[in-house]
Amino acid sequence: MAEQNGSTRKGPGRGAILKILALLLFIVAAVYSVQFTQLREYFTQETLVAFLEDIGWWAPAVFSLLYAIGVCLFVPGTLLAGVGAALFGPYVGFVFVWIGAMLGASTAFFIGRTLGREFAASLIGDRLKKYDEAIERNGFATVLYLRLIYFPFTPMNFGMGLTRVRFWDYFFGTAFGIVVGTFIFTFFIGTLRDVWLSGEWSGLLSWQVFLSVVLFAFSLYLPRLVKKIKGENGAQE
């Protein structure tokens, strides 16, 4: 039947099926453990801040590692980024949040690639092959675009591992694509944190707070702007 339809794809082998089942089991276990087990108590802002404050100068490295683990376990990025901004401020916090996000994104990608790519490839027929190849050719631009429009972070990390996108295209597309949103969010939270710690509530009227609010509002509009620009470029072509 496959030959009559002009398709040369073969069904998934036993190894591919076992791997994809392992990937699905990992994802289900990750979500369940964070949402419905005692592990949930450790991934709260209060617990993480208290723990990181107690470990001194190790805090930045440990935070980035915890962020990476949290990404793979589907812990909300806003929670983790908020912890980083609250602990380290708007600028240093941005650096360590970005590092943690990149570590987590890379790890999740390799998990998806190792456990799911073989199965996904076996399901791709002639009709879908061109899209898979297009992602490989335009990997950087595709990843960058999806990051800029705030496509769900962790599902995309695993999902991109199932495609033919090259790792370094994925890596740099992610690295540049999350810079804007990550900086705006950490700058916003970190600036409010600085005002809180100073106790000078007049600081709420400072240019830093005003700028952080403007940038935060802009970040909400950014996905629509990117889609509009892409649509106009596509129409011109």
N, C-alpha and C positions, 0 to 999 in steps of 0.2 A: 504493500500500500504506500509506504514511504517513497519507493522508487517511482510509482505511478504519479505521485504528486510532485515529483522533481526534487524531493528533499533527500539529502544524504545523511541526515543526522541519525545517530543511534541513541537508544535508550540509555539511561544512567546505569552504570555498573554497580556492583554490590558495594565496592569501596566508596563510590561517590554518594550512595544512599546513606551509608553509615556515617559519613562525614557531615552530610547536611542534617541528619538527625541529631548529631552531636552539637552542631551549631544551633539548631532550634532548641535543644535541651538547655544549652548554655544561656540563651536569651531568656527563656522562660524562667530558669532558675535565678538568673540575675534580677529580673523584674520582681519575682516573688520574694526573694530574700530581702530586697530593699524596701518593699512595700508591706510585707506581712510577717516578717521575723524580727528578732531582737536586733539584727543589724541595722534596722531602720533608726534605732535610737542613737546610733553612732554617727549617722549622716544627718545631723541637725546642725544648724548654725551655732547654737550655744555650745554643743559638745565639741565641735571641730575647733572653734575659736579657743575654748578653754584648753584643749589638748595641745594645740599649736603654741599657745602662749607659754605653756609649761616646759617646752623642749628647747627654748632659747634659740641659739643661732642656727640650729638644724631646721627651724620652722620653714624657711623658704623651700628647701629641697624636699622636705617631707610633704609640704602642701602641694607642690607640683606633682609628686608621686600619687598622693591621695586624689588629686584632681583627675589624673589619668585613670586611676582605678574606678573612680566615680563615673567617668564617661563610659567605660566599658560595662558598668552595672546599671546604666540608664538613670543615674542620679541627675536631677535637673541642673543644667549648667548655670542657671541664674543663682541657685543656692551656693554652688561652689565659687562662682565669680564674686558673689556678695561677700563670702568669707574672706577671699583674697583681698578685696578692696577694703574691708573693715579692718583687717590685720595690718596690711602693708601700705595703705593709702592709695591715692589715685594713680600714681605713676609707677612705683615699684610693684604695686598690686597688679597692674596691667601686665607687666613683664612676666610675673610668675603664673598668672592666670593663662596667658598666651602659651607659655611653655607647657603647662599642664594639659591644656587643650590639645596641643600638637602631639604630645606623648600619647594621650588617650585616643586621638583620632588615628594615629599611626598604628597603635596596637590593635584597635578594633578592625582596621582595614586588613591587617595581616591575619587576624582570626577569620574574618569573612573570606579572604582570598584562600587561605589554607583549607578551610572546612567546606566552603560553599561554591567555589569557582568551578570545580570539576562537574558538579551536579548541574549548575546553571548552564555551562557550556553544552552539556548533553541535551538540554531542552531547546537550544537555539536552532531553529530551522532556517531555511533560506530567507523567509520573510523578516525575521528578527536579526539575522546575521549582519545586515547592513547597518543597523543601529549600533550593534556591538562594536563593529569596526569603526563607526563614526566617533564613538566615545573614545576609542583608542587613538584615533587621529587628532581629535580635538579635546583631549583629556583635560589639559590645563584650563582652557576657556570654559568647558562644561562645569568643572568643579568650582571654578571661581564664580561663575554666574549663580550656581545653586547656593553657594555660601553667602553671596551678597543678598539674595532674596530670602535668607533665613530659612532655608529648607531644614527640617528637623535634623539636628546635628548628629546624634548617635545613630539613628536608623540609616542615615546617609553614609556614615563611616563604615558600617558593616556592609551596606548595600553596594558601595563602590568596589568593595573587595570581590564581589561576584561578577563584575564586568572586566573588560580587557584593558581598562585604563592603566597606564604605567604608574608605578608607585610615585616616582618623582613628579610627574604631572599632578597627581593627586595631592602630594605633599605641598608643593608650592602653590597650587590653586587654593588649598585650605589655608596655608600660611598667610597669603595676601587677602583671601576672602573674609577671614574672621577678624582681621586687624581692626577695621572700623567699628564693628559692633562691640567687640571686646573692649576697646579703648573707651568708647562712649559710655558703656555700662559701668566699667570700673571707675572711670572719672566721675560719673554721677554719684555713685555710692561712696567713693572715697572722699569726695569733696564734702558731702553731708557728714561723713565720719569726722573729718577734720574740724568742722564747725561744732559738732557735738563735743569733741574732746577739748576744744578751746573754751567752751562755755560762753563764748561771745555770740549771742544769737543775732546780733547785728550782721554777723558774717553771712546770714542767709540772704542778705541784700548785696553781697559782694559780686564782682564780675565773674569769679570762678563758678559760683552757684548759678548765676544767670546763664553763663556759657554752657554749663553741664545740662541745664534744663533744655536749652535750645538744641544742643547736640542730641539729647535723648529723644526729643520730639522729632528731630530730623531722622534719627535711626528708625523710627516707626514708619516714616514715609519712604525711606530708602528702597525697600523692596519694590514698591510701586514705581518709583523713578527708574530703577534698573530695568524692570519689565517694559516700561514705556520706551526707553532708549533702545532696548533690544528689538522691540516691535517696529520702531521707526527704521532701524538699520535693515531689518528683514524685509520691510516693504520696499526700501530703495533697491535692494538686491534683486 
